[in-house]
Amino acid sequence: MPRKKLNDGTNSKSNFTEY
């Protein structure tokens, strides 16, 4: 899964929830 932005983890919490 392509990670979007670092702060975008709140919007799309899937496998890559990094804040």
GROMACS elastic network, one bead per residue, 0.5 to 0.9 nm:
[ bonds ]
;  ai    aj funct       b0    kb
    1    15     6  0.76956   500
    1    16     6  0.78559   500
    2    16     6  0.86038   500
    3     6     6  0.79213   500
    3     8     6  0.87993   500
    3     9     6  0.86545   500
    3    16     6  0.65488   500
    3    17     6  0.89420   500
    4     7     6  0.85720   500
    4     8     6  0.65525   500
    4     9     6  0.80183   500
    4    12     6  0.88855   500
    5     9     6  0.71915   500
    5    18     6  0.88419   500
    5    19     6  0.89703   500
    6     9     6  0.62757   500
    6    17     6  0.84596   500
    6    18     6  0.60269   500
    6    19     6  0.55851   500
    7    10     6  0.68274   500
    7    11     6  0.85122   500
    7    18     6  0.73732   500
    7    19     6  0.53310   500
    8    11     6  0.54784   500
    8    12     6  0.65111   500
    8    13     6  0.83404   500
    8    17     6  0.83791   500
    8    18     6  0.81739   500
    8    19     6  0.75536   500
    9    12     6  0.53166   500
    9    13     6  0.53572   500
    9    14     6  0.81650   500
    9    16     6  0.69686   500
    9    18     6  0.55501   500
    9    19     6  0.58882   500
   10    13     6  0.58625   500
   10    17     6  0.72614   500
   10    18     6  0.83808   500
   10    19     6  0.75200   500
   12    16     6  0.82821   500
   12    17     6  0.76326   500
   13    16     6  0.65188   500
   13    17     6  0.51811   500
   13    18     6  0.85196   500
   14    17     6  0.63052   500
